[in-house]
Amino acid sequence: MNREIKFKAKVGEKWIVSHGFIKHPDGTITIITKENPDNVETSPIVEGTLCQFTGINDKSGKEIFEGDVLKSLHFITAKGEKLFLYHRVEWCERLTGWQAINMISRTGEEVNGNPQLWCYAKDEFEIVGNIHESSDLLESYQKITTTS
């Protein structure tokens, strides 16, 4: 199997990438920060920040994790203006795959036409943030944003 299984989570103010985590009986989660044959070290994570790697990279080669916010070119107008869509990455049980959920301005709500991530990521999606540390990112993005 060539697929790499890994996770990231916030520990304090820093994001940690790891190959595993532990969910304790009390519901708290710790991420494995150091692993060797004699010892495993873990650190408690900021609640709600555990993200799974999708196995897919964006058009710049950056690893896409659950909860990332992606930008994609929607179309170019007759005047040459570029119109973009913004998406949040989520697992879809119904399709058993990662989806780029389209977002409406200031709400992060879903809209129709959510593409499956594997179809477009390599050529069209760019990571511009994530939903866990950039609440202002979700509030300020619009479903379609115009740039010159």
Buried (B, 14 or more C-beta within 10 A) or exposed (E): EEEEEBBBBBBEEEBBEBEEBEEEEEEEBBBBEEEEEEEEEBBEBBEEBBBBBBBBBBBEEEBBBBBBBBBBEBEEEEEEEEBBBBBBBBEEEEEEEBBBBBBBBEEBEBEEEBBEBBEBBEEBBBBBBBBBBBEEBBEEBEBBBEEE
